């Protein structure tokens, strides 16, 4: 399992998240975005509609389409999606089960709380012997 940590500037969090989702969609990947709470999920849902004028990313909040969900689903941290190509984990908790995914992405804004979250998640993934990649994008 590959896990990528993206260390970004705090103010870039939502736009960077949208760009990663767009890139995954363009590569025909199914993505589950695990958010902290319903508020963050709704905010990201809205931002995916508006972050770029010439971009369309089919997405929905988890559960909105039971029969034929779009390639990008957004849900709360306590939901249990267990398969897809990519898990984008924005939650403060590391995933207990990621075996149904090919890759995990963690976006880490430059805040003390998020840096601590990165350290905790990194340790959890290392214990599972996942292949870890760190991308320092902070200026």
C-alpha positions in Angstrom: 0.0 0.0 0.0 1.3 3.4 -0.9 0.7 6.4 1.3 1.5 10.0 0.2 1.8 12.9 2.7 1.5 16.3 1.1 2.8 19.0 3.5 1.3 22.3 2.3 0.8 25.9 3.5 -2.2 26.2 5.7 -4.1 28.6 3.3 -3.8 26.2 0.4 -5.7 23.3 2.0 -9.0 23.4 0.1 -7.6 24.4 -3.3 -4.9 21.8 -3.1 -7.5 19.1 -2.1 -9.6 20.1 -5.1 -6.6 19.9 -7.5 -5.7 16.4 -6.2 -9.2 15.2 -6.6 -9.3 16.6 -10.2 -6.1 14.9 -11.1 -7.3 11.6 -9.7 -10.6 11.9 -11.6 -8.7 12.7 -14.8 -6.8 9.5 -14.2 -10.1 7.5 -14.0 -9.7 6.8 -10.3 -12.5 6.3 -7.8 -11.9 8.5 -4.7 -13.3 8.5 -1.3 -12.7 11.7 0.6 -12.9 11.1 4.4 -13.6 14.5 6.1 -13.6 15.5 9.7 -17.3 16.2 9.9 -20.4 17.0 7.8 -19.5 20.7 7.6 -16.2 20.0 6.0 -17.8 17.5 3.7 -20.4 20.0 2.5 -17.8 22.7 2.1 -15.6 20.5 -0.1 -18.7 19.5 -2.1 -19.4 23.1 -2.8 -15.8 23.9 -3.6 -15.5 21.1 -6.2 -18.3 22.9 -8.1 -16.6 26.3 -8.0 -12.9 25.9 -7.7 -12.2 26.0 -11.5 -14.5 27.4 -14.1 -13.6 24.9 -16.9 -13.5 21.8 -14.7 -16.3 19.3 -14.0 -15.7 16.6 -11.4 -18.7 14.3 -10.9 -18.9 14.0 -7.1 -21.5 13.7 -4.3 -21.8 13.4 -0.6 -21.7 9.8 0.5 -25.0 8.0 0.2 -26.6 10.5 -2.1 -26.6 7.9 -5.0 -27.0 4.4 -3.7 -27.3 2.6 -7.1 -24.7 4.4 -9.2 -22.4 6.6 -7.1 -20.1 9.1 -8.8 -16.4 8.4 -9.0 -15.7 10.9 -6.2 -17.6 10.5 -2.9 -17.2 12.7 0.2 -18.1 11.5 3.6 -17.6 12.1 7.3 -14.7 10.7 9.3 -16.8 8.1 11.1 -18.2 6.4 7.9 -16.8 3.1 6.7 -16.1 3.1 3.0 -13.7 0.2 2.4 -12.9 0.3 -1.3 -11.9 2.5 -4.1 -8.7 3.5 -5.9 -7.7 6.4 -3.6 -8.6 7.3 0.0 -8.0 11.0 0.6 -8.0 11.2 4.4 -8.7 14.7 5.7 -9.9 13.2 9.0 -7.9 13.6 12.2 -8.0 9.8 12.6 -5.9 7.4 10.6 -7.9 4.7 8.9 -8.2 1.4 10.7 -8.8 -0.4 7.4 -7.4 0.7 4.1 -7.0 -2.7 2.5 -9.7 -2.0 -0.1 -7.8 1.0 -1.5 -4.7 1.1 -3.7 -3.4 4.4 -2.3 -3.9 6.8 0.6 -3.4 10.5 0.4 -2.9 12.7 3.5 -3.0 16.5 3.1 -1.1 18.2 6.0 -1.6 22.0 6.3 1.1 23.8 8.3 -0.5 24.0 11.7 0.6 22.5 15.0 -2.5 20.3 15.2 -2.1 19.0 11.6 1.7 18.4 12.1 0.8 16.3 15.1 -1.8 14.5 13.1 0.8 13.7 10.4 3.2 12.3 13.0 0.5 10.1 14.4 -0.7 8.9 11.0 2.8 8.3 9.8 3.6 6.1 12.7 0.4 4.1 12.2 1.2 3.5 8.5 4.8 2.7 9.3 3.7 0.0 11.8 1.7 -1.5 8.9 4.8 -1.4 6.7 3.2 0.7 4.0 5.3 2.4 1.4 5.4 6.1 2.5 6.2 9.1 0.4 6.5 12.6 1.8 6.0 15.7 -0.4 7.2 19.0 1.1 5.3 21.7 -0.7 5.5 24.4 2.0 7.2 27.6 1.0 
